[in-house]
Amino acid sequence: MNRLVPFLLLALACLSGLPARSQELVLTLSTREVAITSTYTGADVTAFGFIERDVRSVTRAAPFEIIATVQGPVGDIVVHKKGQLGPIWLTAARERFARIPTYFALLSARPVGEMVTDETAQRLKLSLTDYLPPLDTLPAPEQAEQAEFRQALLRLRQEEGALVIDPKAITMVRPNLFTARVNVPGKAPVGLYVINVSVVSEGVVLRTSQTGFVVRKVGFDAAVADAAKNRAPLYALVTVLVAVLLGWVANFAFRRD
């Protein structure tokens, strides 16, 4: 029996090092697809979530809180800095931000800074700047100019509706049931949108789950876009023929005898 004691102690030590089981998070969406047509001006997608408490996890006195981020398809964004040369404004400098979300939303029920620490926020990538290289990795002379471009990026993205920070987008219907409203703007880029939802209590992230939806063009607009991208010679020929036909019709309709 005494020989088993060291092995039991070793087993207990290994088990204590395993992560504790946390709450389960079940997600579903009001729709999995947003269709862009010629009359599209925007849409709302609602995420529904249910938090199932694990009886073996530590019971917390504080209520559950939810933080969600939405990342659109990645792409390159160029920010131009204008400079005045006499009466003319020209591009004095530009900065390309490569492979960042072309749409980003941070959703919560109250300001995120009151819910988690800066370190946790950075780990969860709760800001568009978390997808950029850290400023301290750049040479010192470039840091000030880079910071200026980043501020311009955030401001321009927010003005275009491609950067959303909404501290009232999440509603706790019940202590373990919530909804999150995602606003898809009229100029939303097509592609996959990924939603990351984190359950937080007392500043501790208990669980993170992921879901998503697709934004795509449908109808005549989709056919034209597909032809322009995948059948460029045919698209150009048809465009020229249509222009010639419209010119001939206009000349015939408005000519003076």
HELIX and SHEET records of a PDB file:
HELIX    1   1 LEU A    4  SER A   16  1                                  13    
HELIX    2   2 VAL A  112  GLU A  114  5                                   3    
HELIX    3   3 ASP A  118  ARG A  123  1                                   6    
HELIX    4   4 LEU A  128  TYR A  131  5                                   4    
HELIX    5   5 LEU A  135  THR A  137  5                                   3    
HELIX    6   6 ALA A  140  GLU A  159  1                                  20    
HELIX    7   7 GLY A  219  ASN A  230  1                                  12    
HELIX    8   8 ALA A  232  PHE A  254  1                                  23    
SHEET    1   A 4 GLU A  24  LEU A  29  0                                        
SHEET    2   A 4 GLY A  42  GLU A  52 -1                                        
SHEET    3   A 4 LEU A 177  PRO A 185 -1                                        
SHEET    4   A 4 ILE A 170  ARG A 174 -1                                        
SHEET    1   B 6 GLU A  33  ILE A  36  0                                        
SHEET    2   B 6 VAL A 204  LYS A 217  1                                        
SHEET    3   B 6 GLY A 191  SER A 201 -1                                        
SHEET    4   B 6 GLU A  65  GLN A  71 -1                                        
SHEET    5   B 6 PHE A 104  SER A 108 -1                                        
SHEET    6   B 6 LEU A 163  ASP A 166  1                                        
SHEET    1   C 2 VAL A  74  LEU A  85  0                                        
SHEET    2   C 2 ILE A  88  PRO A 101 -1                                        
END                                                                             
